[in-house]
């Protein structure tokens, strides 16, 4: 389990969200109510995270994940 700060250009501030181990990006989008076509990015990577990857392999605890 890891925690992230979730930010969007449409929100003021951020939300702190728990990421269960082994959760794919598409599952996370469903969990937090994001649209399927939402794009998640993390500062450590130069590309958006594909829906099928396991999110906790690309983040560290309390990373900021951006939603577009």
N, C-alpha and C positions, 0 to 999 in steps of 0.2 A: 504494500500500500504506500502511495506517495500522495503528497498534497501539492496543488498548483494554484497559482493566481491566474485567473481567467480574465482577459481584457478584450474589449471590443471597441472599435471606433464609435459605436452607437451608444455606449454606456459611459456614464461618469463613474470613475473608480474601477474597482475590480471585485471579483468574487473568488473566495478561496474554496476549492473543491477537492474532494478526495478521489483519487484514482485507484481502483482496485487492481491488484496484480493481474496481468494477462488481459486487460480490457483493450479491445481494438478501438481505433478512432471512430468508426461508425457506431459502435455501441456507446461510446462516450457522448457522441452527438445526440443520440436518442435519450440518454440518461438526463442530460441537462436541457433538453428541449430545443436544440439547435436544428435548423433546416438541413436537409440532406446535402444541399449544395454548399454549405458553409465550408470554409477553408481554415484549417488550423496550422499555425506556424509557431516555431520555437526559435529564439534568437541564435541558438547554437548551429542551426541548419540553414542552408541557403535555399531550401525548397520546401513547399508545403507538405504536410504529412499525408500520405495516401490513406484512404479509408480502411484498408485491410491490415495495416501495420499495428503492432501492439504498442500502445502509447507509452507505457512506462519504460520501454527500452530506449526512448529518445529524450526523456526528461530526467532531471534530478529533483530532489525534494524542494518544493517551493519555487520552482521555475515559473516564469511567466509564459503563458501560452496565449497567443493572439488569435482572435476569431475575425474572419473577414467574410 
